[in-house]
């Protein structure tokens, strides 16, 4: 149900040429997308670049699985790495 809404929002963003920052949240089993201005690392950058730009994380979780996935937690976002590279960064506060 929400997939078509998210796809439409993404299509409008791509077609307009503007980059929108948003976070997906769940409240009382309702999925919502709200704007966020939390700066996060870009996909593909290395752990060294993330730490140089954002400082040391509050928590470094050990790698799990194959391929190895690591999570670093900062005050306003979490960063997920595959090996040494960012695969996603998610706003956790805003």
Number of C-alpha atoms within 10 A of each C-alpha: 5 10 8 9 11 14 11 12 14 14 11 12 13 12 9 9 8 9 9 13 14 15 17 14 13 9 7 5 7 8 10 13 14 9 11 14 11 15 13 19 22 14 14 13 14 18 19 12 13 19 13 10 11 12 11 14 17 11 12 14 13 10 15 11 8 8 10 12 18 20 20 20 18 19 12 13 18 21 24 22 22 20 15 15 20 22 18 16 19 18 21 15 12 11
